């Protein structure tokens, strides 16, 4: 049942991605969960990040939808390449087949490589998630991914 919703939301995200005119990236992430990743830069330091993904580690099918607000620090790593450390906060909805759905607060910590020559980035992030509803619990999401930017 949830696979139909996942397909619908995936197509919707992809169509909206092509409608953007700058500073919007769409890509893929592997980890917990695995799926699509999107990022929209609002200025040189801050961005909104979102994901639509499927959880493979649960016994029941689960689709995750998250949105975060991120801060990027470009000065912590001194390199000829751009490797900002980023951190932020957000929320996650998880739709679980045959179980109660959940809502959680996310704390994001990651590092991203920003290409100077190509419109893409590669990222790794760790995300503690404090589930608020239907019961409190602490989970850990993590991902390795990339995004292509449409300008």
N, C-alpha and C positions, 0 to 999 in steps of 0.2 A: 504494500500500500504506500509506504513512504517513498519508494523509488519513483513513483509517478510525480510526487511533489518535488523531489530532488531534481528530476529532469526538467520540470516546468521552471523552477527557480534558476537552474543553470542556464537555460535558454534565455530567460529574462535578463539575467546578469550580462550575458554575452551581447545581447542586442543593445543594452544600455551602454556597454563599454564602447561600442563603435560610435555612439552618439556624442561622446565626450570629445572636446577639442584640444585639451592640453592638461598636462600634469596628472593624468589618470593612468594607472597601470592595472593590468589584469594578468593573472598567472595561475600557477598551480602550487600546492603545498603538499608535502608528504609527511606523515607523522600521526599524531593523535589530536584531532581528526585529520583525514586526508580529503582534499578537495580543491576548490577554487579560492583564490585570494585576490583582493582588490585593494588599491591604495589611491587616495586622492590627496595631493599636497595642497595645503591652504596657504602656505608661505614657505620660506627657505628652511624652516626648522620644524614646523608642525604638519601633521597629516592625519587624515582619517583612514583607518584600515578596516577591512571587513572580510569575512569569509563565509563560505557556504560549503559544508563538508560532511563527510560520512564517517562514522566511527566504526572501525573494524575490530576493536578490542572488546566490545560489549557482546553479551550473549544474544541480545535482541537488537534489531536494526535501530540505529539512532542517527538523526540528522542534526548537525549543529549549525547555528547561525550566530555570528558574532560581529560586533562593531566596537572599535577602540579609537581613542584619541591619543596620538603619539607625539612625544618630544624627542628630537634628535640632537645629540651632542657630537659635533664634528671635530672637537679639539682633544678628545681623550686619547685617540690613537694617531700617532704621528707617522705618516706614510706618504708615499707618492700617489697612492690610491686613496679613494674616499671610502672609509669604513666607519660611519657614524654608529655609535651606540644609541639605541633608542629605548625608551621606557614610556609607559602610559597606563591608562585604565580604560575599562569598557565593560560590556555586558555580553553574556552568552545565553541563548535559548537553545535547549536541546529537546528535540521531539523524539521520544522513545516508543517504539512499537510495543504494545501490550503492557506498558508501564505509564506512570505519571510523568508528564513532561517536566523539565526543570528550568530554572532561571538562576544564573550565577553572575557574580561580579568578578571581572578579570583584572589582574595586574600583569602587565606585559614588560618583558625585558628581552632585548635582542640586539643583534648586530647585523648590519646590511652593507653589502658592497654595491656602490653606485658606479656604474660604468660611465666614463667620460666620452666614449666613442659610440656606444650602442644605447638605444633607448630601453635598457633593462636594468634590473637589480636582482641580487641573490641575497637571501636572508636566512637566519637561524634565530629561533626565539623559544623562550621558556615562559609559560604562562600559568601561574597558579590561579585556580578558579575556586572561589568560595561560593558554593551552591547555597542559595537563600530559600528557594522554594522547590519542591514540596517539603524538603527536609534539609537541614544544614549538613554540609560535608565539604571537604577540601579535596580537589582534584588537581592534576597537573596536565595541561596540554603542552605539546611541543611540536615544532614544525621546522622543516627545511623546505625552502621554496624559491621561486623566481617569479618576476612579473615583467611583462612587456608594456612600455609606455606609449600611449597614443597621443601624439601632439598635433 
